[in-house]
Structures are given as structure tokens and as C-alpha cells.
């Protein structure tokens, strides 16, 4: 879930994680998660010095909204 100043991850297995958008230092975007092509989705890889890189994929319709927001927060 993307909010004004944070991104909340709700994994299938494991605990929720909330990341402040201001912590994000790098953003990768494409069609691949580590080792896997994702059909009809957009993959994001987020990096920061305070946590391990995170990769996730969302539907194309969601990525159209999220991509400009994530990139604007990472200027």
C-alpha cells in the first residue's frame, strides 16, 4: 500500500513492513524479479543503506500510478 510518505509491504508470509519514502535511495523498474520474469506486472527494486534491497511486483494498472510517485520521492 502506497501512502503519502510511506510504503507498506504486506507479504504472503512474514510480517508487515513499513518503509518511509525518504529512506529510498535507488529504484529499479522492469519486468524481472530476481531470477523470474513477471507477466502482466511491473517489478520494482528498492534500495537503501538502512535495509536490504527489496523487490516486489504490482499489476500494470497500479504501476502506472506508483511509478511517478516513487520516482518523485527519490529525487
PDB file with SEQRES, HELIX, SHEET and CRYST1 records, atoms N, CA, C and O in Angstrom:
SEQRES   1 A   75  UNK UNK UNK UNK UNK UNK UNK UNK UNK UNK UNK UNK UNK          
SEQRES   2 A   75  UNK UNK UNK UNK UNK UNK UNK UNK UNK UNK UNK UNK UNK          
SEQRES   3 A   75  UNK UNK UNK UNK UNK UNK UNK UNK UNK UNK UNK UNK UNK          
SEQRES   4 A   75  UNK UNK UNK UNK UNK UNK UNK UNK UNK UNK UNK UNK UNK          
SEQRES   5 A   75  UNK UNK UNK UNK UNK UNK UNK UNK UNK UNK UNK UNK UNK          
SEQRES   6 A   75  UNK UNK UNK UNK UNK UNK UNK UNK UNK UNK                      
HELIX    1 AA1 UNK A   21  UNK A   23  5                                   3    
HELIX    2 AA2 UNK A   60  UNK A   73  1                                  14    
SHEET    1 AA1 2 UNK A   6  UNK A   9  0                                        
SHEET    2 AA1 2 UNK A  17  UNK A  20 -1                                        
SHEET    1 AA2 3 UNK A  26  UNK A  30  0                                        
SHEET    2 AA2 3 UNK A  41  UNK A  48 -1                                        
SHEET    3 AA2 3 UNK A  51  UNK A  59 -1                                        
SHEET    1 AA3 2 UNK A  32  UNK A  33  0                                        
SHEET    2 AA3 2 UNK A  36  UNK A  37 -1                                        
CRYST1    1.000    1.000    1.000  90.00  90.00  90.00 P 1           1          
ATOM      1  N   UNK A   1       0.853  -1.159   0.000  1.00  0.00           N  
ATOM      2  CA  UNK A   1       0.000   0.000   0.000  1.00  0.00           C  
ATOM      3  C   UNK A   1       0.905   1.230   0.000  1.00  0.00           C  
ATOM      4  O   UNK A   1       1.812   1.339   0.825  1.00  0.00           O  
ATOM      5  N   UNK A   2       0.658   2.147  -0.919  1.00  0.00           N  
ATOM      6  CA  UNK A   2       1.437   3.369  -1.015  1.00  0.00           C  
ATOM      7  C   UNK A   2       0.658   4.515  -0.396  1.00  0.00           C  
ATOM      8  O   UNK A   2      -0.491   4.775  -0.754  1.00  0.00           O  
ATOM      9  N   UNK A   3       1.304   5.192   0.536  1.00  0.00           N  
ATOM     10  CA  UNK A   3       0.696   6.349   1.195  1.00  0.00           C  
ATOM     11  C   UNK A   3       1.520   7.578   0.861  1.00  0.00           C  
ATOM     12  O   UNK A   3       2.483   7.490   0.100  1.00  0.00           O  
ATOM     13  N   UNK A   4       1.152   8.727   1.424  1.00  0.00           N  
ATOM     14  CA  UNK A   4       1.851   9.979   1.133  1.00  0.00           C  
ATOM     15  C   UNK A   4       3.344   9.921   1.414  1.00  0.00           C  
ATOM     16  O   UNK A   4       4.145  10.420   0.623  1.00  0.00           O  
ATOM     17  N   UNK A   5       3.720   9.322   2.519  1.00  0.00           N  
ATOM     18  CA  UNK A   5       5.133   9.347   2.898  1.00  0.00           C  
ATOM     19  C   UNK A   5       5.713   7.968   3.202  1.00  0.00           C  
ATOM     20  O   UNK A   5       6.850   7.868   3.662  1.00  0.00           O  
ATOM     21  N   UNK A   6       4.951   6.910   2.952  1.00  0.00           N  
ATOM     22  CA  UNK A   6       5.456   5.578   3.259  1.00  0.00           C  
ATOM     23  C   UNK A   6       4.860   4.518   2.333  1.00  0.00           C  
ATOM     24  O   UNK A   6       3.827   4.711   1.692  1.00  0.00           O  
ATOM     25  N   UNK A   7       5.559   3.406   2.301  1.00  0.00           N  
ATOM     26  CA  UNK A   7       5.147   2.257   1.515  1.00  0.00           C  
ATOM     27  C   UNK A   7       5.029   1.086   2.484  1.00  0.00           C  
ATOM     28  O   UNK A   7       5.978   0.774   3.203  1.00  0.00           O  
ATOM     29  N   UNK A   8       3.868   0.439   2.503  1.00  0.00           N  
ATOM     30  CA  UNK A   8       3.645  -0.679   3.415  1.00  0.00           C  
ATOM     31  C   UNK A   8       3.613  -1.974   2.615  1.00  0.00           C  
ATOM     32  O   UNK A   8       2.848  -2.113   1.660  1.00  0.00           O  
ATOM     33  N   UNK A   9       4.456  -2.917   3.019  1.00  0.00           N  
ATOM     34  CA  UNK A   9       4.500  -4.235   2.399  1.00  0.00           C  
ATOM     35  C   UNK A   9       3.727  -5.209   3.273  1.00  0.00           C  
ATOM     36  O   UNK A   9       3.946  -5.277   4.483  1.00  0.00           O  
ATOM     37  N   UNK A  10       2.830  -5.954   2.664  1.00  0.00           N  
ATOM     38  CA  UNK A  10       2.074  -6.987   3.362  1.00  0.00           C  
ATOM     39  C   UNK A  10       2.358  -8.296   2.621  1.00  0.00           C  
ATOM     40  O   UNK A  10       1.658  -8.630   1.666  1.00  0.00           O  
ATOM     41  N   UNK A  11       3.377  -9.033   3.055  1.00  0.00           N  
ATOM     42  CA  UNK A  11       3.748 -10.256   2.349  1.00  0.00           C  
ATOM     43  C   UNK A  11       2.773 -11.399   2.609  1.00  0.00           C  
ATOM     44  O   UNK A  11       2.002 -11.371   3.568  1.00  0.00           O  
ATOM     45  N   UNK A  12       2.819 -12.383   1.755  1.00  0.00           N  
ATOM     46  CA  UNK A  12       2.006 -13.584   1.939  1.00  0.00           C  
ATOM     47  C   UNK A  12       2.480 -14.316   3.193  1.00  0.00           C  
ATOM     48  O   UNK A  12       1.671 -14.823   3.971  1.00  0.00           O  
ATOM     49  N   UNK A  13       3.792 -14.365   3.378  1.00  0.00           N  
ATOM     50  CA  UNK A  13       4.388 -14.992   4.552  1.00  0.00           C  
ATOM     51  C   UNK A  13       5.308 -13.968   5.209  1.00  0.00           C  
ATOM     52  O   UNK A  13       6.103 -13.321   4.527  1.00  0.00           O  
ATOM     53  N   UNK A  14       5.208 -13.820   6.488  1.00  0.00           N  
ATOM     54  CA  UNK A  14       6.068 -12.890   7.205  1.00  0.00           C  
ATOM     55  C   UNK A  14       5.302 -11.697   7.742  1.00  0.00           C  
ATOM     56  O   UNK A  14       4.077 -11.620   7.651  1.00  0.00           O  
ATOM     57  N   UNK A  15       6.057 -10.776   8.302  1.00  0.00           N  
ATOM     58  CA  UNK A  15       5.457  -9.609   8.952  1.00  0.00           C  
ATOM     59  C   UNK A  15       5.356  -8.430   7.994  1.00  0.00           C  
ATOM     60  O   UNK A  15       6.110  -8.319   7.027  1.00  0.00           O  
ATOM     61  N   UNK A  16       4.407  -7.559   8.292  1.00  0.00           N  
ATOM     62  CA  UNK A  16       4.274  -6.305   7.547  1.00  0.00           C  
ATOM     63  C   UNK A  16       5.527  -5.476   7.753  1.00  0.00           C  
ATOM     64  O   UNK A  16       6.207  -5.579   8.774  1.00  0.00           O  
ATOM     65  N   UNK A  17       5.810  -4.655   6.761  1.00  0.00           N  
ATOM     66  CA  UNK A  17       6.962  -3.768   6.863  1.00  0.00           C  
ATOM     67  C   UNK A  17       6.585  -2.415   6.284  1.00  0.00           C  
ATOM     68  O   UNK A  17       6.023  -2.336   5.191  1.00  0.00           O  
ATOM     69  N   UNK A  18       6.888  -1.370   7.003  1.00  0.00           N  
ATOM     70  CA  UNK A  18       6.600  -0.008   6.543  1.00  0.00           C  
ATOM     71  C   UNK A  18       7.925   0.694   6.293  1.00  0.00           C  
ATOM     72  O   UNK A  18       8.808   0.716   7.149  1.00  0.00           O  
ATOM     73  N   UNK A  19       8.043   1.267   5.102  1.00  0.00           N  
ATOM     74  CA  UNK A  19       9.260   1.961   4.705  1.00  0.00           C  
ATOM     75  C   UNK A  19       8.912   3.411   4.385  1.00  0.00           C  
ATOM     76  O   UNK A  19       8.002   3.678   3.600  1.00  0.00           O  
ATOM     77  N   UNK A  20       9.627   4.328   4.983  1.00  0.00           N  
ATOM     78  CA  UNK A  20       9.450   5.743   4.661  1.00  0.00           C  
ATOM     79  C   UNK A  20      10.009   5.996   3.263  1.00  0.00           C  
ATOM     80  O   UNK A  20      11.099   5.529   2.934  1.00  0.00           O  
ATOM     81  N   UNK A  21       9.271   6.727   2.451  1.00  0.00           N  
ATOM     82  CA  UNK A  21       9.732   7.015   1.091  1.00  0.00           C  
ATOM     83  C   UNK A  21      11.041   7.794   1.108  1.00  0.00           C  
ATOM     84  O   UNK A  21      11.835   7.693   0.173  1.00  0.00           O  
ATOM     85  N   UNK A  22      11.267   8.559   2.152  1.00  0.00           N  
ATOM     86  CA  UNK A  22      12.508   9.332   2.258  1.00  0.00           C  
ATOM     87  C   UNK A  22      13.741   8.436   2.454  1.00  0.00           C  
ATOM     88  O   UNK A  22      14.861   8.884   2.213  1.00  0.00           O  
ATOM     89  N   UNK A  23      13.557   7.189   2.885  1.00  0.00           N  
ATOM     90  CA  UNK A  23      14.674   6.253   3.065  1.00  0.00           C  
ATOM     91  C   UNK A  23      15.151   5.646   1.752  1.00  0.00           C  
ATOM     92  O   UNK A  23      16.280   5.160   1.675  1.00  0.00           O  
ATOM     93  N   UNK A  24      14.321   5.664   0.728  1.00  0.00           N  
ATOM     94  CA  UNK A  24      14.649   5.020  -0.537  1.00  0.00           C  
ATOM     95  C   UNK A  24      15.753   5.800  -1.238  1.00  0.00           C  
ATOM     96  O   UNK A  24      15.630   7.002  -1.472  1.00  0.00           O  
ATOM     97  N   UNK A  25      16.844   5.090  -1.573  1.00  0.00           N  
ATOM     98  CA  UNK A  25      17.985   5.718  -2.234  1.00  0.00           C  
ATOM     99  C   UNK A  25      18.067   5.370  -3.710  1.00  0.00           C  
ATOM    100  O   UNK A  25      18.621   6.138  -4.497  1.00  0.00           O  
ATOM    101  N   UNK A  26      17.524   4.226  -4.094  1.00  0.00           N  
ATOM    102  CA  UNK A  26      17.550   3.841  -5.505  1.00  0.00           C  
ATOM    103  C   UNK A  26      16.291   3.053  -5.850  1.00  0.00           C  
ATOM    104  O   UNK A  26      15.729   2.342  -5.017  1.00  0.00           O  
ATOM    105  N   UNK A  27      15.867   3.201  -7.101  1.00  0.00           N  
ATOM    106  CA  UNK A  27      14.683   2.497  -7.581  1.00  0.00           C  
ATOM    107  C   UNK A  27      14.992   1.897  -8.943  1.00  0.00           C  
ATOM    108  O   UNK A  27      15.435   2.587  -9.862  1.00  0.00           O  
ATOM    109  N   UNK A  28      14.748   0.600  -9.050  1.00  0.00           N  
ATOM    110  CA  UNK A  28      14.836  -0.073 -10.335  1.00  0.00           C  
ATOM    111  C   UNK A  28      13.431  -0.484 -10.743  1.00  0.00           C  
ATOM    112  O   UNK A  28      12.591  -0.791  -9.898  1.00  0.00           O  
ATOM    113  N   UNK A  29      13.188  -0.486 -12.035  1.00  0.00           N  
ATOM    114  CA  UNK A  29      11.851  -0.824 -12.515  1.00  0.00           C  
ATOM    115  C   UNK A  29      11.990  -1.653 -13.784  1.00  0.00           C  
ATOM    116  O   UNK A  29      12.825  -1.356 -14.638  1.00  0.00           O  
ATOM    117  N   UNK A  30      11.179  -2.682 -13.905  1.00  0.00           N  
ATOM    118  CA  UNK A  30      11.247  -3.526 -15.091  1.00  0.00           C  
ATOM    119  C   UNK A  30      10.238  -4.655 -15.047  1.00  0.00           C  
ATOM    120  O   UNK A  30       9.183  -4.542 -14.423  1.00  0.00           O  
ATOM    121  N   UNK A  31      10.572  -5.742 -15.715  1.00  0.00           N  
ATOM    122  CA  UNK A  31       9.698  -6.911 -15.800  1.00  0.00           C  
ATOM    123  C   UNK A  31      10.255  -8.130 -15.066  1.00  0.00           C  
ATOM    124  O   UNK A  31       9.647  -9.200 -15.089  1.00  0.00           O  
ATOM    125  N   UNK A  32      11.393  -7.973 -14.422  1.00  0.00           N  
ATOM    126  CA  UNK A  32      12.040  -9.103 -13.764  1.00  0.00           C  
ATOM    127  C   UNK A  32      12.152  -8.891 -12.268  1.00  0.00           C  
ATOM    128  O   UNK A  32      12.584  -7.834 -11.808  1.00  0.00           O  
ATOM    129  N   UNK A  33      11.757  -9.905 -11.514  1.00  0.00           N  
ATOM    130  CA  UNK A  33      12.121 -10.023 -10.105  1.00  0.00           C  
ATOM    131  C   UNK A  33      13.390 -10.856 -10.105  1.00  0.00           C  
ATOM    132  O   UNK A  33      13.694 -11.479 -11.122  1.00  0.00           O  
ATOM    133  N   UNK A  34      14.136 -10.898  -9.031  1.00  0.00           N  
ATOM    134  CA  UNK A  34      15.370 -11.690  -9.056  1.00  0.00           C  
ATOM    135  C   UNK A  34      15.132 -13.123  -9.546  1.00  0.00           C  
ATOM    136  O   UNK A  34      14.535 -13.944  -8.851  1.00  0.00           O  
ATOM    137  N   UNK A  35      15.613 -13.395 -10.753  1.00  0.00           N  
ATOM    138  CA  UNK A  35      15.513 -14.727 -11.335  1.00  0.00           C  
ATOM    139  C   UNK A  35      14.181 -15.108 -11.939  1.00  0.00           C  
ATOM    140  O   UNK A  35      14.002 -16.266 -12.318  1.00  0.00           O  
ATOM    141  N   UNK A  36      13.236 -14.186 -12.046  1.00  0.00           N  
ATOM    142  CA  UNK A  36      11.904 -14.561 -12.536  1.00  0.00           C  
ATOM    143  C   UNK A  36      11.274 -13.428 -13.334  1.00  0.00           C  
ATOM    144  O   UNK A  36      11.231 -12.283 -12.883  1.00  0.00           O  
ATOM    145  N   UNK A  37      10.785 -13.760 -14.527  1.00  0.00           N  
ATOM    146  CA  UNK A  37      10.042 -12.809 -15.350  1.00  0.00           C  
ATOM    147  C   UNK A  37       8.608 -12.741 -14.834  1.00  0.00           C  
ATOM    148  O   UNK A  37       8.007 -13.776 -14.547  1.00  0.00           O  
ATOM    149  N   UNK A  38       8.054 -11.543 -14.715  1.00  0.00           N  
ATOM    150  CA  UNK A  38       6.682 -11.403 -14.231  1.00  0.00           C  
ATOM    151  C   UNK A  38       5.781 -10.953 -15.384  1.00  0.00           C  
ATOM    152  O   UNK A  38       5.986  -9.890 -15.969  1.00  0.00           O  
ATOM    153  N   UNK A  39       4.799 -11.765 -15.693  1.00  0.00           N  
ATOM    154  CA  UNK A  39       3.859 -11.491 -16.771  1.00  0.00           C  
ATOM    155  C   UNK A  39       2.813 -10.488 -16.320  1.00  0.00           C  
ATOM    156  O   UNK A  39       2.278 -10.597 -15.216  1.00  0.00           O  
ATOM    157  N   UNK A  40       2.521  -9.522 -17.160  1.00  0.00           N  
ATOM    158  CA  UNK A  40       1.461  -8.539 -16.938  1.00  0.00           C  
ATOM    159  C   UNK A  40       1.593  -7.798 -15.616  1.00  0.00           C  
ATOM    160  O   UNK A  40       0.600  -7.355 -15.038  1.00  0.00           O  
ATOM    161  N   UNK A  41       2.824  -7.669 -15.146  1.00  0.00           N  
ATOM    162  CA  UNK A  41       3.102  -6.936 -13.911  1.00  0.00           C  
ATOM    163  C   UNK A  41       4.326  -6.067 -14.128  1.00  0.00           C  
ATOM    164  O   UNK A  41       5.037  -6.215 -15.123  1.00  0.00           O  
ATOM    165  N   UNK A  42       4.564  -5.178 -13.209  1.00  0.00           N  
ATOM    166  CA  UNK A  42       5.743  -4.328 -13.222  1.00  0.00           C  
ATOM    167  C   UNK A  42       6.497  -4.590 -11.930  1.00  0.00           C  
ATOM    168  O   UNK A  42       5.914  -4.550 -10.847  1.00  0.00           O  
ATOM    169  N   UNK A  43       7.788  -4.857 -12.042  1.00  0.00           N  
ATOM    170  CA  UNK A  43       8.627  -5.146 -10.879  1.00  0.00           C  
ATOM    171  C   UNK A  43       9.397  -3.897 -10.468  1.00  0.00           C  
ATOM    172  O   UNK A  43       9.887  -3.148 -11.313  1.00  0.00           O  
ATOM    173  N   UNK A  44       9.497  -3.686  -9.173  1.00  0.00           N  
ATOM    174  CA  UNK A  44      10.274  -2.594  -8.597  1.00  0.00           C  
ATOM    175  C   UNK A  44      11.314  -3.186  -7.667  1.00  0.00           C  
ATOM    176  O   UNK A  44      11.040  -4.151  -6.954  1.00  0.00           O  
ATOM    177  N   UNK A  45      12.502  -2.614  -7.671  1.00  0.00           N  
ATOM    178  CA  UNK A  45      13.544  -2.974  -6.717  1.00  0.00           C  
ATOM    179  C   UNK A  45      13.958  -1.695  -6.010  1.00  0.00           C  
ATOM    180  O   UNK A  45      14.386  -0.733  -6.647  1.00  0.00           O  
ATOM    181  N   UNK A  46      13.828  -1.690  -4.701  1.00  0.00           N  
ATOM    182  CA  UNK A  46      14.143  -0.516  -3.904  1.00  0.00           C  
ATOM    183  C   UNK A  46      15.413  -0.780  -3.106  1.00  0.00           C  
ATOM    184  O   UNK A  46      15.608  -1.871  -2.571  1.00  0.00           O  
ATOM    185  N   UNK A  47      16.260   0.217  -3.034  1.00  0.00           N  
ATOM    186  CA  UNK A  47      17.487   0.081  -2.276  1.00  0.00           C  
ATOM    187  C   UNK A  47      17.672   1.231  -1.305  1.00  0.00           C  
ATOM    188  O   UNK A  47      17.232   2.352  -1.561  1.00  0.00           O  
ATOM    189  N   UNK A  48      18.323   0.946  -0.194  1.00  0.00           N  
ATOM    190  CA  UNK A  48      18.658   1.950   0.812  1.00  0.00           C  
ATOM    191  C   UNK A  48      19.806   1.419   1.656  1.00  0.00           C  
ATOM    192  O   UNK A  48      20.047   0.213   1.703  1.00  0.00           O  
ATOM    193  N   UNK A  49      20.502   2.314   2.314  1.00  0.00           N  
ATOM    194  CA  UNK A  49      21.632   1.883   3.142  1.00  0.00           C  
ATOM    195  C   UNK A  49      21.177   1.316   4.481  1.00  0.00           C  
ATOM    196  O   UNK A  49      21.953   0.643   5.158  1.00  0.00           O  
ATOM    197  N   UNK A  50      19.939   1.574   4.871  1.00  0.00           N  
ATOM    198  CA  UNK A  50      19.462   1.140   6.191  1.00  0.00           C  
ATOM    199  C   UNK A  50      18.735  -0.205   6.165  1.00  0.00           C  
ATOM    200  O   UNK A  50      18.395  -0.722   7.229  1.00  0.00           O  
ATOM    201  N   UNK A  51      18.485  -0.793   4.988  1.00  0.00           N  
ATOM    202  CA  UNK A  51      17.856  -2.110   4.891  1.00  0.00           C  
ATOM    203  C   UNK A  51      18.284  -2.782   3.593  1.00  0.00           C  
ATOM    204  O   UNK A  51      18.785  -2.132   2.676  1.00  0.00           O  
ATOM    205  N   UNK A  52      18.079  -4.091   3.533  1.00  0.00           N  
ATOM    206  CA  UNK A  52      18.436  -4.875   2.347  1.00  0.00           C  
ATOM    207  C   UNK A  52      17.552  -4.476   1.172  1.00  0.00           C  
ATOM    208  O   UNK A  52      16.417  -4.049   1.381  1.00  0.00           O  
ATOM    209  N   UNK A  53      18.049  -4.607  -0.074  1.00  0.00           N  
ATOM    210  CA  UNK A  53      17.205  -4.308  -1.235  1.00  0.00           C  
ATOM    211  C   UNK A  53      15.918  -5.130  -1.199  1.00  0.00           C  
ATOM    212  O   UNK A  53      15.915  -6.288  -0.782  1.00  0.00           O  
ATOM    213  N   UNK A  54      14.842  -4.517  -1.638  1.00  0.00           N  
ATOM    214  CA  UNK A  54      13.542  -5.183  -1.650  1.00  0.00           C  
ATOM    215  C   UNK A  54      13.013  -5.174  -3.072  1.00  0.00           C  
ATOM    216  O   UNK A  54      13.099  -4.164  -3.771  1.00  0.00           O  
ATOM    217  N   UNK A  55      12.467  -6.300  -3.495  1.00  0.00           N  
ATOM    218  CA  UNK A  55      11.874  -6.406  -4.823  1.00  0.00           C  
ATOM    219  C   UNK A  55      10.421  -6.851  -4.674  1.00  0.00           C  
ATOM    220  O   UNK A  55      10.098  -7.701  -3.844  1.00  0.00           O  
ATOM    221  N   UNK A  56       9.553  -6.260  -5.492  1.00  0.00           N  
ATOM    222  CA  UNK A  56       8.146  -6.631  -5.477  1.00  0.00           C  
ATOM    223  C   UNK A  56       7.547  -6.302  -6.836  1.00  0.00           C  
ATOM    224  O   UNK A  56       8.114  -5.526  -7.605  1.00  0.00           O  
ATOM    225  N   UNK A  57       6.405  -6.896  -7.121  1.00  0.00           N  
ATOM    226  CA  UNK A  57       5.724  -6.646  -8.391  1.00  0.00           C  
ATOM    227  C   UNK A  57       4.273  -6.268  -8.123  1.00  0.00           C  
ATOM    228  O   UNK A  57       3.651  -6.760  -7.181  1.00  0.00           O  
ATOM    229  N   UNK A  58       3.752  -5.394  -8.961  1.00  0.00           N  
ATOM    230  CA  UNK A  58       2.355  -4.975  -8.877  1.00  0.00           C  
ATOM    231  C   UNK A  58       1.753  -5.021 -10.281  1.00  0.00           C  
ATOM    232  O   UNK A  58       2.475  -5.054 -11.278  1.00  0.00           O  
ATOM    233  N   UNK A  59       0.439  -5.022 -10.342  1.00  0.00           N  
ATOM    234  CA  UNK A  59      -0.255  -5.016 -11.624  1.00  0.00           C  
ATOM    235  C   UNK A  59       0.116  -3.762 -12.420  1.00  0.00           C  
ATOM    236  O   UNK A  59       0.434  -2.723 -11.841  1.00  0.00           O  
ATOM    237  N   UNK A  60       0.071  -3.868 -13.744  1.00  0.00           N  
ATOM    238  CA  UNK A  60       0.380  -2.728 -14.607  1.00  0.00           C  
ATOM    239  C   UNK A  60      -0.446  -1.496 -14.237  1.00  0.00           C  
ATOM    240  O   UNK A  60       0.079  -0.383 -14.217  1.00  0.00           O  
ATOM    241  N   UNK A  61      -1.728  -1.688 -13.944  1.00  0.00           N  
ATOM    242  CA  UNK A  61      -2.598  -0.548 -13.620  1.00  0.00           C  
ATOM    243  C   UNK A  61      -2.129   0.169 -12.359  1.00  0.00           C  
ATOM    244  O   UNK A  61      -2.268   1.387 -12.248  1.00  0.00           O  
ATOM    245  N   UNK A  62      -1.584  -0.572 -11.423  1.00  0.00           N  
ATOM    246  CA  UNK A  62      -1.061   0.023 -10.192  1.00  0.00           C  
ATOM    247  C   UNK A  62       0.272   0.718 -10.477  1.00  0.00           C  
ATOM    248  O   UNK A  62       0.530   1.807  -9.965  1.00  0.00           O  
ATOM    249  N   UNK A  63       1.106   0.091 -11.286  1.00  0.00           N  
ATOM    250  CA  UNK A  63       2.431   0.663 -11.566  1.00  0.00           C  
ATOM    251  C   UNK A  63       2.333   2.001 -12.293  1.00  0.00           C  
ATOM    252  O   UNK A  63       3.207   2.852 -12.132  1.00  0.00           O  
ATOM    253  N   UNK A  64       1.297   2.198 -13.079  1.00  0.00           N  
ATOM    254  CA  UNK A  64       1.110   3.475 -13.778  1.00  0.00           C  
ATOM    255  C   UNK A  64       0.959   4.606 -12.770  1.00  0.00           C  
ATOM    256  O   UNK A  64       1.429   5.718 -13.012  1.00  0.00           O  
ATOM    257  N   UNK A  65       0.309   4.335 -11.648  1.00  0.00           N  
ATOM    258  CA  UNK A  65       0.138   5.345 -10.592  1.00  0.00           C  
ATOM    259  C   UNK A  65       1.362   5.424  -9.681  1.00  0.00           C  
ATOM    260  O   UNK A  65       1.781   6.518  -9.303  1.00  0.00           O  
ATOM    261  N   UNK A  66       1.932   4.286  -9.330  1.00  0.00           N  
ATOM    262  CA  UNK A  66       3.008   4.253  -8.351  1.00  0.00           C  
ATOM    263  C   UNK A  66       4.346   4.756  -8.891  1.00  0.00           C  
ATOM    264  O   UNK A  66       5.078   5.442  -8.176  1.00  0.00           O  
ATOM    265  N   UNK A  67       4.671   4.430 -10.121  1.00  0.00           N  
ATOM    266  CA  UNK A  67       5.976   4.763 -10.671  1.00  0.00           C  
ATOM    267  C   UNK A  67       6.307   6.251 -10.560  1.00  0.00           C  
ATOM    268  O   UNK A  67       7.374   6.585 -10.045  1.00  0.00           O  
ATOM    269  N   UNK A  68       5.447   7.156 -11.014  1.00  0.00           N  
ATOM    270  CA  UNK A  68       5.790   8.583 -10.889  1.00  0.00           C  
ATOM    271  C   UNK A  68       5.896   9.051  -9.430  1.00  0.00           C  
ATOM    272  O   UNK A  68       6.699   9.931  -9.120  1.00  0.00           O  
ATOM    273  N   UNK A  69       5.108   8.479  -8.557  1.00  0.00           N  
ATOM    274  CA  UNK A  69       5.153   8.866  -7.142  1.00  0.00           C  
ATOM    275  C   UNK A  69       6.471   8.414  -6.510  1.00  0.00           C  
ATOM    276  O   UNK A  69       7.126   9.188  -5.813  1.00  0.00           O  
ATOM    277  N   UNK A  70       6.850   7.173  -6.755  1.00  0.00           N  
ATOM    278  CA  UNK A  70       8.103   6.672  -6.193  1.00  0.00           C  
ATOM    279  C   UNK A  70       9.299   7.425  -6.756  1.00  0.00           C  
ATOM    280  O   UNK A  70      10.225   7.751  -6.013  1.00  0.00           O  
ATOM    281  N   UNK A  71       9.296   7.700  -8.029  1.00  0.00           N  
ATOM    282  CA  UNK A  71      10.415   8.416  -8.646  1.00  0.00           C  
ATOM    283  C   UNK A  71      10.483   9.867  -8.155  1.00  0.00           C  
ATOM    284  O   UNK A  71      11.577  10.395  -7.955  1.00  0.00           O  
ATOM    285  N   UNK A  72       9.349  10.509  -7.960  1.00  0.00           N  
ATOM    286  CA  UNK A  72       9.336  11.897  -7.477  1.00  0.00           C  
ATOM    287  C   UNK A  72       9.888  11.981  -6.051  1.00  0.00           C  
ATOM    288  O   UNK A  72      10.544  12.960  -5.698  1.00  0.00           O  
ATOM    289  N   UNK A  73       9.626  10.965  -5.239  1.00  0.00           N  
ATOM    290  CA  UNK A  73      10.110  10.945  -3.857  1.00  0.00           C  
ATOM    291  C   UNK A  73      11.594  10.633  -3.794  1.00  0.00           C  
ATOM    292  O   UNK A  73      12.225  10.816  -2.754  1.00  0.00           O  
ATOM    293  N   UNK A  74      12.149  10.168  -4.889  1.00  0.00           N  
ATOM    294  CA  UNK A  74      13.544   9.731  -4.918  1.00  0.00           C  
ATOM    295  C   UNK A  74      14.396  10.665  -5.789  1.00  0.00           C  
ATOM    296  O   UNK A  74      15.230  10.199  -6.565  1.00  0.00           O  
ATOM    297  N   UNK A  75      14.192  11.949  -5.663  1.00  0.00           N  
ATOM    298  CA  UNK A  75      14.932  12.911  -6.498  1.00  0.00           C  
ATOM    299  C   UNK A  75      16.242  13.262  -5.854  1.00  0.00           C  
ATOM    300  O   UNK A  75      17.007  14.056  -6.403  1.00  0.00           O  
TER     301      UNK A  75                                                      
END                                                                             
